[in-house]
Amino acid sequence: MKVAIIFGSLSDKPVMKKAAEVLRSFGVDFSAQVISAHRTPRLLRETAARFEAEGVEVIIAGAGLAAHLPGVIASLTALPVIGVPIGSGGLGGLDALFSIVQMPRPIPVAAVGVNNATNAAYLAVEMLSLKYPELKERLSAFRNTMQAGFVKENQLPDDWFLEKG
């Protein structure tokens, strides 16, 4: 099981690094590259053509501004693409979000919230867990631990309504 993380500029690294951290925590192999849909289109085409041969099963693509990268990748491969809109420029990522979610039929791109590469990685793990039972078990254990922690951290005392604040 392998995920490709692609982002359009080195300035996107802090956001996209969060996807790598989640994938690593689940034991999912990944590769990462900076490739621009606009500045290095031939490199993008060559890289997309190699994804399946390299065992890539899901692609996480982050881009800001016009954010064509996820859509261009989706047009070059039948692998699922998860777009991460990067908040940059004067519109705070709204332009990137619209670019990613408004893909024309029949070239879909899944989208997560602005700068939310973490959720992109969780979605990739969910997709892969359909095929890999051991990953599904790790995801289930993670969710159970997360839920138990939430319940414990958010217990209200019986007299909660008497507290100030």
C-alpha positions in Angstrom: 0.0 0.0 0.0 1.4 3.3 -1.1 0.3 6.9 -1.3 1.9 9.7 -3.4 2.0 13.2 -1.8 2.4 15.9 -4.5 2.4 19.6 -3.8 2.9 22.5 -6.1 5.5 24.5 -4.3 8.0 24.1 -1.5 6.1 26.7 0.5 3.3 24.1 0.8 5.6 21.8 2.8 4.4 22.7 6.3 0.8 21.9 5.4 1.5 18.7 3.4 4.0 17.4 6.0 0.9 16.7 8.2 -0.3 14.2 5.7 3.0 12.4 5.9 2.9 12.3 9.6 -0.6 10.6 9.6 0.4 8.1 7.0 3.6 7.2 8.9 1.6 6.7 12.1 -0.5 4.1 10.3 2.5 2.4 8.6 1.5 3.5 5.1 4.3 3.9 2.7 4.4 7.2 0.8 6.5 9.2 -1.5 6.5 13.0 -1.7 7.4 15.4 -4.5 7.1 19.0 -5.4 5.7 19.3 -8.9 3.9 22.2 -10.4 1.1 21.7 -12.9 2.0 25.0 -14.5 5.7 25.2 -14.2 6.7 21.5 -14.8 3.8 20.0 -16.8 6.0 17.4 -18.5 7.5 16.2 -15.2 3.9 15.9 -13.8 2.8 13.9 -16.8 5.8 11.6 -16.6 5.4 11.1 -12.8 1.6 10.4 -13.1 2.3 7.8 -15.7 4.6 6.0 -13.3 2.3 6.0 -10.3 0.6 2.7 -10.8 3.8 0.9 -11.8 5.3 2.1 -8.5 2.4 0.7 -6.5 0.7 4.0 -5.7 -2.9 3.5 -4.9 -4.1 6.9 -3.7 -2.7 10.4 -4.4 -2.8 13.4 -2.1 -2.3 16.6 -4.0 -2.0 20.0 -2.4 -2.0 23.3 -4.2 -2.9 27.0 -3.6 -4.3 29.8 -5.7 -5.7 28.3 -9.0 -4.9 24.8 -7.5 -4.9 23.0 -10.8 -2.5 20.3 -9.6 -5.1 17.8 -8.1 -7.4 18.1 -11.2 -4.5 17.7 -13.7 -3.3 14.7 -11.8 -6.8 13.2 -11.8 -7.0 13.8 -15.6 -3.8 11.8 -16.1 -4.6 8.7 -14.0 -7.6 6.7 -12.8 -6.2 6.5 -9.3 -8.2 8.4 -6.6 -6.9 11.9 -6.0 -7.6 13.8 -2.8 -7.1 17.6 -3.2 -5.8 19.7 -0.4 -6.5 23.4 -1.0 -3.6 25.5 0.4 -4.5 28.8 1.9 -2.3 31.3 0.1 -2.9 34.6 -1.7 -5.6 37.2 -1.0 -8.5 34.8 -0.8 -7.1 32.6 2.0 -7.5 29.3 0.1 -11.1 29.8 -1.0 -9.9 30.1 -4.6 -8.0 26.8 -4.3 -11.0 25.1 -2.6 -13.3 26.1 -5.5 -10.8 25.0 -8.1 -10.6 21.5 -6.5 -14.3 20.9 -5.8 -15.5 22.2 -9.1 -14.0 19.6 -11.3 -15.9 18.8 -14.5 -17.5 15.4 -15.0 -16.1 12.7 -15.3 -12.8 13.6 -13.6 -13.6 13.8 -9.8 -11.2 14.9 -7.1 -12.1 14.4 -3.5 -11.5 17.5 -1.4 -10.8 18.3 2.2 -10.8 21.7 4.0 -8.3 24.4 3.4 -4.8 23.4 4.8 -6.3 20.1 6.1 -3.7 17.6 4.8 -4.3 15.7 8.0 -7.8 14.8 6.9 -6.6 14.0 3.4 -4.3 11.4 4.9 -7.1 10.0 7.1 -9.2 9.7 4.0 -6.4 7.9 2.1 -6.1 5.5 5.1 -9.9 4.8 4.9 -9.7 4.2 1.2 -6.8 1.8 1.6 -8.4 0.0 4.5 -11.1 -1.3 2.1 -8.3 -3.5 0.6 -6.0 -4.1 3.5 -7.6 -5.8 6.6 -4.5 -5.0 8.8 -4.9 -1.3 8.0 -8.6 -1.5 8.7 -7.8 -3.0 12.2 -5.2 -0.2 12.9 -7.8 2.4 11.8 -10.5 0.9 14.0 -8.1 0.8 17.0 -7.2 4.4 16.4 -10.8 5.5 16.2 -11.7 3.6 19.4 -8.8 5.2 21.3 -9.7 8.6 19.9 -13.3 8.2 21.0 -12.5 7.0 24.5 -10.1 9.9 24.9 -12.7 12.4 23.8 -15.3 11.0 26.2 -12.8 11.0 29.1 -11.6 14.5 28.4 -15.1 15.9 28.1 -16.7 14.5 31.2 -18.8 17.0 33.0 -19.0 16.9 36.8 -22.5 16.5 38.2 -22.4 20.2 39.4 -21.0 21.6 36.1 -23.7 24.2 35.9 -22.5 25.8 39.2 -19.0 26.5 37.9 -18.1 30.0 36.8 -17.1 30.4 33.2 
